[in-house]
């Protein structure tokens, strides 16, 4: 039966979003869709069942209920890593081949989702390049914009996979990069024989985290307006400048958490009155009574953290970049973006459908 490998140039690039989007689109055409995640890097327990967190999410989103042990035949637990680093990882690819055969037996098409990058799992011989070649599957590779695109890696992947690379999906592309993409990057891909199956624009809300999640990731403590911890944070702004300069930048940022020293009550008050989703106070300094009272009145959570502003900003950037697709609203938005921006005719041709 036809299958499609969905990989990425790096982790947290949108594999779940694309898998669900493609799976739902094919299911709407009456095709029976199967799902396999050969290598699971996020082991979790659901009741008495051990499986991969992403695999549980995608199965539920696609309305599937296959055995988690079959869906994710290689689960990267601590015990697995110890055995693998000792060189005891024989037969893993064969185990994955058997799982793929079982999952795809009564399906019209099976989606096979990668874990991490196309090179993840190389240490034990279950990286995406190896699996794509062994399973003889067409592969789509997602490249999420992170300051720039990984065009060098995509060129290398094309050389390595040849015709098995069905194409690439460029994800989270900011509006200001579109002109360069059209003028330079897409012609470069065309010259290397790399097909582009879709360009998904950066979309407000898709990469957002809740204040509660952000607090947990920063190791902070919420000291006001606990009822507002489900507010969304799309980006952040560092409040180390003068108030006038801060205002100029703040007005351009919606849903931006403000990272500011605990002693900068002037910036804190401006941010509160401007309806920021939360204040992140650095240096383990408690807000003064005026700030605290105003935050309670406005329903704006204040997160207090021990680290300095620069360290917190780096953590914040990492948290927003690595945030996974979770929640029904995000899943629906992601599925809609995939449906709108992917070339399904080209994907179906690669699958022979």
C-alpha positions, 0 to 999 in steps of 0.5 A: 500500500502507498505510504508517505514519510513526513520528516523535517530539517529539525525538531519542532518544525510542524510534523504533527500539524502536517501529518494531521492536515494531510491525513484529514484531507485524504480521509475526506476523499474516502481514503483509509489512512494509517499512521506510524511513528517508527521512533518515539522520543517522548515516551508517556503512559496512558493508563497501563499503556506506554507510547509516544506522546506525539503518536497519541496526539496524532492518532486521536486527531485522525480518529485512529486507535491502533496499538501504541506498541505497533504504532511506535515500535521503537520507543526511546526510553532511558533503558533503550538509550543505554542499550543503544550506546552499548551497541545493542540495537540489532533488528530495529529496522526490521521491527519497524518494517514489520510494524509498517506492514501490519499498519498498512495492511488494510489502509489505502495510504499510511503516513509515517512521521519522523522524530526530530530531524532527518538525522535523528536516530543515526546512532542506532540506525533508525534515522529517517534517511535509512528508513525512507530507503528501506521502506522505499517511501516518498518523503516530504521534508518540512523546513521551519523558518528560524532566522533563515531556511536550511537550504544547505541541508535540503540540498544534501537531502536531495542528493542523498534521497534522490527521487525519494524526496517528493518535495519540501514544505516551508513552514512558519514563513514571515511576511517580510521574508516572502519577497526573498523566498520568491526571488532567490530561494525558490529558484535555487530549489528549482535548480536543484530539482527540489520541489516545493509542496507548500509555503505555510505563512507565519500565523498569529496564535499557532506558535503561542503558549499560555502564561501557565506553560511559559511560567513552568518553562521558565521555572517561575512563580505567578504572583498575581491574577492567577485566573489569567494564566490561560492567556496566549503569548505569541512573542516577547519584548525586553523592557530595558530601554527608556519608556518612550522607546519601549512604547514605540516597540510595544505598540507594534507587538500584540500578545507580547509578554514583557520581560523586565527587571523587577525594579523597573516599575515605570516599564511595568506600569506601561505594559500593564496599561497596554494590556500585555498578556503577562509581565515576567519580572527578573532578578527574583524581585517582587513587584511593588504594591501599586504594580501588584494591585493594578495587575490584579485589577486588570487581570494580568498575571505577573511571573517572577523568575530568579534569573537575569533578563538576558537569560530569561529572554533566551529561555523565552525564545527557546520556549516559543520556538520549540512549542508543540501543537497542542489543544483543539483550537491550534490543531484546527488552525494548523489543519486549515493552514495545511489544507490551504497551502499544500499542493495535494495534487502533487502529494497524491502523484507522489503516492501514486493515487 
